[in-house]
Every structure is written in structure tokens, then in C-alpha cells.
């Protein structure tokens, strides 16, 4: 089941060394994100939930070519010798940039998501945005032990999973717990 969240048509405002985007309602799949501002040198960028991402130095030139409104997918970085925890893939340029979360999402915004319930026995996590829109997620048995340290009101960012990875269960998404700095694979169930 694919659930969409409200986000954006775009207009750009220039602010000194960064570009800022103001957006109005449209629809975006839960595991996709939108560039809303970025540093001119590509060292950092912000997405629709106001989370800020630091870009690995070797990938900054790629990110400097990204534009406000570009659609992104966020994946865990599965490289053996990884230089960052995550990878963002730009749908327009088809280029991947290695990134780390620098500043978590801003509470009080529509795209901010938090945990409102956890069933540790069944591996179910209920996530709500600041408009009260809720989604339920099922965590595979192989990932349930990671939930032990998760708590109500922890901030969540939804990313994409790559089921072709040898360690991945057959689920489409990952839930990234901002406070714990960890993610679990998860299947959206409602």
C-alpha cells in the first residue's frame, strides 16, 4: 500500500549563500523527499521536514548541481568501507550522494513525524505527522531487537530500503530514529 503525504509546488527565494524554497500542497510518497534549500557549494542541504544533511566532501560537486524541488530517495549506505551513514539519490540527475544527518526535522511542521505507539511484541510502530495523519509499520522479526531502545515521541524519517541487498528483508522502507541514530526495515501496513 502506498501512502502519500502533502507537499509542494515550488517557488525559490535566494538567501545569501543558500537557496530557500517555499512550497504549497501537492503529494509525495512517504519514502521520497524534496530538496527545499542547499548551500551553494553542495556541502549541506535541507529537505521538506527541515532536516539538514551534511554531504561527504567527494560528493559535494554533485549536490551543488541539485535544484530546489528535486525529488530524493534516502537509503542506508551499505558499502563495506562507508564514509557516511546514508545515501540520497536524486531522481532528476540519477546521482547518489553520501550524506549524514546534521540536524533533525523541525517539530510543528506537517512533515515532522514521531512515534505515537510501539508494540514490542509484534514489531509494530505507529507514526504520526503534525497534522495527525498516522501510518502503521511492521518491523520484520530480524529487526525487532533494534526497537528495544525506541520510545514514544522519538522523531522518525522515512527512507527507502533496497531489498536486493543481501541483509535486507523484503520490505520497501526504513524508519530512521533520529534520537537513536539507527534505522529498522519496515513495511507500511496502513
PAZAPA-4460 file (N, C-alpha, C; in steps of 0.05 Angstrom, whole numbers, plus 32768, in hexadecimal, padded with zeros to 4 digits):
% residues 190
    n_x    n_y    n_z   ca_x   ca_y   ca_z    c_x    c_y    c_z   seq   type   mol
   8011   7FE9   8000   8000   8000   8000   8012   8019   8000     1      X     A
   800C   802B   7FEF   801D   8044   7FED   800D   805B   7FF8     2      X     A
   8018   8068   800C   800A   807F   8017   801A   8098   800F     3      X     A
   800C   80AD   8009   8019   80C6   8000   8014   80DB   8016     4      X     A
   8027   80ED   8018   8025   8103   802B   8024   811D   801B     5      X     A
   8017   8131   8027   8016   814A   8019   8031   8158   8019     6      X     A
   8039   8162   8003   8050   8175   8000   804B   8186   7FE8     7      X     A
   8056   818D   7FD8   8060   81A5   7FCC   805F   81AC   7FAE     8      X     A
   8057   81C3   7FA7   805F   81D0   7F8F   8073   81E6   7F98     9      X     A
   8084   81EE   7F86   809C   81FC   7F90   809F   8218   7F86    10      X     A
   80A9   822A   7F97   80B4   8244   7F8E   80CD   8248   7F9F    11      X     A
   80E1   8254   7F91   80FC   8256   7F9E   8101   8272   7FA8    12      X     A
   810D   8274   7FBF   8116   828E   7FCA   8134   828B   7FD0    13      X     A
   8144   829E   7FC7   8161   829D   7FCC   8167   82AA   7FE7    14      X     A
   8177   829C   7FF7   8180   82A6   8011   819E   82A3   8012    15      X     A
   81AD   82B8   8011   81CA   82B9   8011   81D7   82A1   8005    16      X     A
   81E3   828F   8015   81F2   8278   800A   81E0   8260   8005    17      X     A
   81C6   8261   800B   81B5   824A   8008   819D   8252   7FF6    18      X     A
   8190   823F   7FEB   8177   8243   7FDD   8161   8237   7FEE    19      X     A
   814B   8245   7FF0   8134   823C   8001   811C   8237   7FEF    20      X     A
   810C   8223   7FF5   80F4   821E   7FE5   80DC   821F   7FF7    21      X     A
   80C7   822D   7FEE   80AE   822E   7FFC   809B   821C   7FEC    22      X     A
   808B   820B   7FF9   807B   81F8   7FEA   805F   81F7   7FF5    23      X     A
   804D   81EF   7FE3   8030   81EC   7FEA   8028   81CF   7FE4    24      X     A
   800F   81C8   7FE9   8006   81AC   7FE8   8008   819F   7FCD    25      X     A
   8010   8186   7FCE   8011   8173   7FB8   8014   8158   7FC6    26      X     A
   801C   8143   7FB8   801F   8129   7FC5   803A   811C   7FBF    27      X     A
   8044   810F   7FD4   805E   8102   7FD3   805D   80E8   7FE1    28      X     A
   8068   80D2   7FD5   8069   80B9   7FE4   8079   80BC   7FFE    29      X     A
   8072   80AC   8012   807F   80AE   802C   809D   80AA   802B    30      X     A
   80A7   809A   8019   80C4   8095   8019   80D3   80A7   8005    31      X     A
   80C6   80BB   7FFB   80D3   80CF   7FEA   80D5   80E9   7FF9    32      X     A
   80E9   80F8   7FF1   80EE   8112   7FFE   80F3   8127   7FE9    33      X     A
   80F2   8141   7FF1   80F5   8157   7FDE   810B   816A   7FE8    34      X     A
   811D   8172   7FD7   8131   8186   7FDE   8122   81A0   7FE1    35      X     A
   8125   81AD   7FF9   8118   81C7   7FFD   812C   81DE   7FFF    36      X     A
   8145   81D7   8006   815B   81EB   8005   8175   81DC   8006    37      X     A
   818A   81EA   7FFD   81A5   81DE   7FFD   81BA   81F3   7FFD    38      X     A
   81D1   81EC   8008   81E8   81FE   8006   81F2   81FE   7FE9    39      X     A
   81FB   8215   7FE0   8204   8218   7FC5   821B   8204   7FBF    40      X     A
   822C   81FF   7FD2   8243   81ED   7FCE   823C   81D0   7FD0    41      X     A
   8222   81CA   7FD6   8219   81AE   7FD7   8220   81A0   7FF1    42      X     A
   822A   81AE   8005   8233   81A2   801E   821C   8199   8030    43      X     A
   8205   81A6   802E   81EE   819F   803E   81D5   81A5   802D    44      X     A
   81BF   8197   8035   81A5   819D   8029   818F   8197   803D    45      X     A
   8177   81A1   8038   8160   819D   8049   814A   8191   8039    46      X     A
   813A   8180   8046   8123   8174   8038   8109   817E   8045    47      X     A
   80F2   8175   803B   80D8   817F   8042   80D1   817F   8060    48      X     A
   80DD   816D   8070   80D7   816D   808C   80EA   817F   809C    49      X     A
   80FA   818E   808E   810E   81A1   8099   8126   8193   80A5    50      X     A
   8129   8178   80A0   8142   816B   80A9   8158   8174   8096    51      X     A
   8170   8176   80A2   8187   817F   8092   819C   8168   8091    52      X     A
   81A8   8166   8079   81B9   8150   8073   81D5   815A   806A    53      X     A
   81E9   814F   8076   8205   8156   806F   820E   8142   805A    54      X     A
   821B   814D   8045   8223   813D   802E   8240   8136   8030    55      X     A
   8247   811D   802A   8262   8114   8029   8272   8125   8015    56      X     A
   828A   812D   801C   8299   8140   800C   829C   8138   7FEE    57      X     A
   82A0   811F   7FE9   82A3   8116   7FCD   828A   8118   7FBC    58      X     A
   8273   811B   7FC9   8259   811D   7FBB   824D   8139   7FBA    59      X     A
   825B   814C   7FC5   8250   8168   7FC6   824C   8174   7FAB    60      X     A
   825D   816E   7F97   8259   817A   7F7D   823F   8170   7F71    61      X     A
   8238   8156   7F75   821F   814C   7F6A   8207   815B   7F77    62      X     A
   8208   815E   7F91   81F2   816B   7FA0   81F0   8189   7F98    63      X     A
   8206   8196   7F92   8205   81B2   7F8A   81F4   81B6   7F71    64      X     A
   81F1   81A1   7F60   81E1   81A2   7F48   81C3   819B   7F4D    65      X     A
   81BD   8192   7F65   81A1   818D   7F6C   8192   81A7   7F6D    66      X     A
   8178   81A6   7F67   8167   81BE   7F69   8151   81BA   7F7D    67      X     A
   8147   81D0   7F87   8130   81CF   7F99   8119   81C2   7F8A    68      X     A
   810B   81B0   7F98   80F5   81A1   7F8C   80FD   8186   7F81    69      X     A
   8117   8180   7F80   8120   8165   7F77   8116   8150   7F8A    70      X     A
   810C   813A   7F7F   8103   8124   7F90   811B   8112   7F97    71      X     A
   811B   8109   7FB0   8131   80F8   7FBA   8126   80DF   7FC7    72      X     A
   8136   80CA   7FC6   8131   80B2   7FD6   8149   80AF   7FE8    73      X     A
   8142   80A7   8001   8156   80A4   8016   815A   8086   801C    74      X     A
   8172   807D   801A   8178   8060   801F   818E   805E   8035    75      X     A
   818E   8048   8044   81A5   8042   8055   81BD   803D   8043    76      X     A
   81D4   8045   804B   81ED   8040   803C   81F7   8025   8043    77      X     A
   81F6   8012   8030   81FE   7FF7   8036   821B   7FF0   802D    78      X     A
   822A   8004   8026   8246   7FFF   801D   8256   7FF5   8034    79      X     A
   8269   7FE3   802F   827A   7FD8   8044   828B   7FED   8051    80      X     A
   8297   7FFE   8041   82A8   8013   804C   829A   802E   8047    81      X     A
   8285   8032   8057   8274   8048   8052   827E   8062   8060    82      X     A
   827A   8078   8052   8283   8092   805C   826C   80A1   8067    83      X     A
   8253   8097   8065   823C   80A4   8070   8227   808E   8076    84      X     A
   8213   8096   8086   81FF   8082   808F   81E9   807E   807A    85      X     A
   81E4   8092   8069   81CE   8091   8056   81D7   809A   803B    86      X     A
   81C6   8094   8027   81CA   809D   800B   81AF   80A9   8002    87      X     A
   81B1   80C1   7FF6   819A   80CE   7FEA   819D   80CB   7FCC    88      X     A
   8188   80C2   7FBE   8189   80BF   7FA1   8176   80D3   7F95    89      X     A
   8180   80E4   7F83   8170   80F9   7F76   8162   80ED   7F5E    90      X     A
   8147   80EF   7F5D   8138   80E3   7F47   813D   80F1   7F2D    91      X     A
   8143   810B   7F2D   8148   811A   7F14   8163   8114   7F09    92      X     A
   8178   8115   7F19   8193   8111   7F0F   819C   80F4   7F10    93      X     A
   818E   80E3   7F1E   8194   80C7   7F22   81AF   80C3   7F30    94      X     A
   81B8   80D7   7F3E   81D2   80D5   7F4C   81CC   80D2   7F6A    95      X     A
   81DE   80C2   7F77   81DD   80BD   7F93   81F2   80CE   7FA2    96      X     A
   81EA   80D7   7FB9   81FD   80E6   7FCA   81FC   80D9   7FE6    97      X     A
   8214   80D5   7FF1   8216   80CA   800C   8212   80E1   8020    98      X     A
   8200   80DB   8033   81F8   80F0   8046   81F5   80E6   8062    99      X     A
   81F6   80F9   8075   81F0   80F3   8091   81DD   8108   809B   100      X     A
   81CB   8100   80AD   81B8   8112   80B9   81C7   8125   80CA   101      X     A
   81C4   813F   80C5   81D2   8154   80D4   81BF   8160   80E9   102      X     A
   81A6   8165   80E2   8192   8170   80F4   8177   8163   80ED   103      X     A
   8169   8158   8102   8150   814A   80FD   8139   815C   80F5   104      X     A
   8123   8150   80ED   810B   815F   80E5   8101   8172   80FA   105      X     A
   80F3   8186   80F1   80E8   819B   8103   80CC   8194   810B   106      X     A
   80C8   8191   8125   80AD   818B   8130   809A   81A2   8129   107      X     A
   8081   819B   8126   806D   81B0   8121   8067   81B4   8104   108      X     A
   8075   81A5   80F2   8070   81A7   80D6   8062   818E   80CC   109      X     A
   8053   8191   80B6   8043   817B   80AB   8054   8162   80A6   110      X     A
   806D   8164   809E   807D   814D   8096   808D   8142   80AD   111      X     A
   808B   814E   80C4   8098   8143   80DC   8089   812A   80E4   112      X     A
   8097   8114   80E9   808B   80FA   80F1   8096   80F1   810C   113      X     A
   8085   80E6   811D   808E   80DC   8136   807F   80C2   813D   114      X     A
   808B   80B2   814E   807F   8099   8157   806A   809F   816B   115      X     A
   8051   8094   8167   803C   8098   817B   8035   807E   8189   116      X     A
   803E   8067   817E   8039   804D   818B   804D   8038   8180   117      X     A
   8055   8026   8192   8066   8010   818A   805C   7FF7   8197   118      X     A
   8058   7FE2   8188   8052   7FC7   8193   806B   7FB6   8190   119      X     A
   807A   7FB4   81A5   8093   7FA6   81A5   8090   7F88   819F   120      X     A
   8079   7F7D   81A7   8074   7F60   81A3   8070   7F59   8186   121      X     A
   8063   7F6B   8177   805C   7F65   815B   806D   7F75   8147   122      X     A
   807E   7F87   8151   808F   7F97   8140   807F   7FAC   8130   123      X     A
   806B   7FB7   813C   805A   7FCB   812E   8061   7FE7   8139   124      X     A
   8063   7FFA   8127   8069   8016   812E   8054   8027   8121   125      X     A
   8048   8039   8131   8035   804C   8127   8042   8067   8126   126      X     A
   8042   8074   810F   804F   808D   810A   803A   80A2   8103   127      X     A
   803D   80BA   810D   802A   80D0   8108   8038   80E9   8100   128      X     A
   802D   80F8   80EC   8038   8112   80E6   802A   8127   80F6   129      X     A
   8032   8140   80F4   8026   8155   8104   800A   815D   80FB   130      X     A
   8000   8152   80E5   7FE4   8156   80DE   7FD2   8140   80E8   131      X     A
   7FDE   812D   80F7   7FCF   8117   8102   7FCC   80FF   80EF   132      X     A
   7FD9   8100   80D7   7FD8   80EA   80C4   7FE9   80D4   80CF   133      X     A
   7FDE   80BC   80D2   7FED   80A5   80DD   7FF2   808F   80C9   134      X     A
   8009   8082   80CC   8010   806B   80BC   801A   8055   80CE   135      X     A
   8012   803C   80C8   801B   8026   80D8   8030   8016   80C9   136      X     A
   8045   800D   80D7   805B   7FFF   80CB   8061   7FE5   80D9   137      X     A
   8067   7FD1   80CA   806E   7FB6   80D4   808C   7FB2   80D1   138      X     A
   809A   7FAD   80E7   80B7   7FA9   80E6   80BB   7F8A   80E5   139      X     A
   80CC   7F81   80D2   80D1   7F64   80D0   80DD   7F59   80EA   140      X     A
   80D8   7F40   80EF   80E3   7F32   8107   8101   7F36   8109   141      X     A
   810F   7F35   80F3   812C   7F38   80F3   8136   7F54   80FD   142      X     A
   8124   7F67   80FE   812B   7F83   8106   811F   7F8B   8121   143      X     A
   810E   7F7A   812C   80FF   7F82   8144   8110   7F89   815C   144      X     A
   8127   7F7C   815F   8138   7F82   8176   8141   7FA0   8176   145      X     A
   8143   7FAC   815E   814B   7FC8   815C   8137   7FDB   8168   146      X     A
   811E   7FD2   816A   8108   7FE3   8175   810A   7FE7   8193   147      X     A
   8119   7FD6   81A1   811A   7FD6   81BE   8120   7FF2   81CA   148      X     A
   8131   8002   81BC   8138   801C   81C7   8127   8033   81BC   149      X     A
   8113   802C   81AB   8103   8041   819F   80ED   8049   81B3   150      X     A
   80E5   8062   81B2   80D1   806D   81C5   80BC   807D   81B7   151      X     A
   80A5   8080   81C5   8090   8092   81BB   809B   80AE   81B9   152      X     A
   8093   80BC   81A4   809B   80D8   819D   80B7   80DA   8191   153      X     A
   80C5   80C3   818C   80DE   80C5   817D   80D7   80CE   8161   154      X     A
   80E8   80DD   8155   80E4   80E8   813A   80EC   80D3   8125   155      X     A
   80DC   80D1   8110   80E0   80BD   80FA   80E3   80CB   80DF   156      X     A
   80F6   80C1   80D0   80F8   80C8   80B3   80F4   80AE   80A4   157      X     A
   80E3   80AE   8090   80DE   8096   8080   80F2   8096   8068   158      X     A
   8100   8080   8065   8112   807D   804E   810A   8064   803E   159      X     A
   8119   805F   802A   8114   8048   8018   8127   8031   801F   160      X     A
   811E   8019   801B   812E   8001   801F   8135   7FF6   8004   161      X     A
   814B   7FE8   8002   8153   7FDB   7FE9   8152   7FBD   7FEE   162      X     A
   813B   7FB0   7FE8   8138   7F93   7FEE   814C   7F81   7FDF   163      X     A
   815B   7F8C   7FCC   816F   7F7B   7FBF   8189   7F78   7FCF   164      X     A
   818B   7F88   7FE4   81A3   7F85   7FF6   81A1   7F6B   8004   165      X     A
   81B7   7F5D   8008   81B7   7F42   8014   81AB   7F42   8030   166      X     A
   81AC   7F57   803F   81A3   7F57   805A   8186   7F61   805D   167      X     A
   817A   7F6A   8047   8160   7F77   8048   8149   7F63   8047   168      X     A
   8135   7F68   8058   811C   7F59   8055   810D   7F65   803E   169      X     A
   80F8   7F57   8035   80E9   7F60   801E   80D5   7F76   8026   170      X     A
   80DF   7F8D   802E   80CE   7FA4   8035   80D9   7FBD   8027   171      X     A
   80C7   7FD0   8022   80CE   7FE7   8011   80DB   7FFE   8020   172      X     A
   80D7   8000   803A   80DF   8019   8048   80F1   8013   8060   173      X     A
   80FC   8029   806A   810A   8028   8083   80FF   8040   8094   174      X     A
   80FD   803B   80AE   80F7   8051   80C0   8110   8059   80CE   175      X     A
   8118   8072   80CC   8130   807C   80D9   8128   808A   80F2   176      X     A
   8132   8081   8109   812C   808D   8123   8142   80A2   8127   177      X     A
   813A   80BB   8126   814D   80D2   8128   815B   80D2   8143   178      X     A
   814D   80CE   8159   8159   80CF   8173   816D   80B8   8178   179      X     A
   8168   80A1   816C   8179   808A   8170   818F   8088   815A   180      X     A
   818B   8095   8144   819E   8094   812E   819F   8079   8121   181      X     A
   8189   806A   8122   8187   804F   8117   816E   804D   8106   182      X     A
   816E   8038   80F5   8157   8034   80E4   814F   8016   80E7   183      X     A
   8135   8011   80E0   812B   7FF6   80DD   811D   7FF4   80C2   184      X     A
   811E   7FDD   80B7   810E   7FD7   809F   80F1   7FD6   80A8   185      X     A
   80DF   7FDF   8097   80C2   7FE0   809F   80B0   7FDF   8086   186      X     A
   809A   7FD2   8089   8086   7FCF   8075   806E   7FE0   807E   187      X     A
   8065   7FF2   806D   804D   8002   8074   8035   7FF0   8071   188      X     A
   8025   7FEE   8087   800E   7FDD   8087   7FF3   7FEC   8086   189      X     A
   7FF3   8005   808D   7FDB   8016   8089   7FE3   8033   808B   190      X     A
***
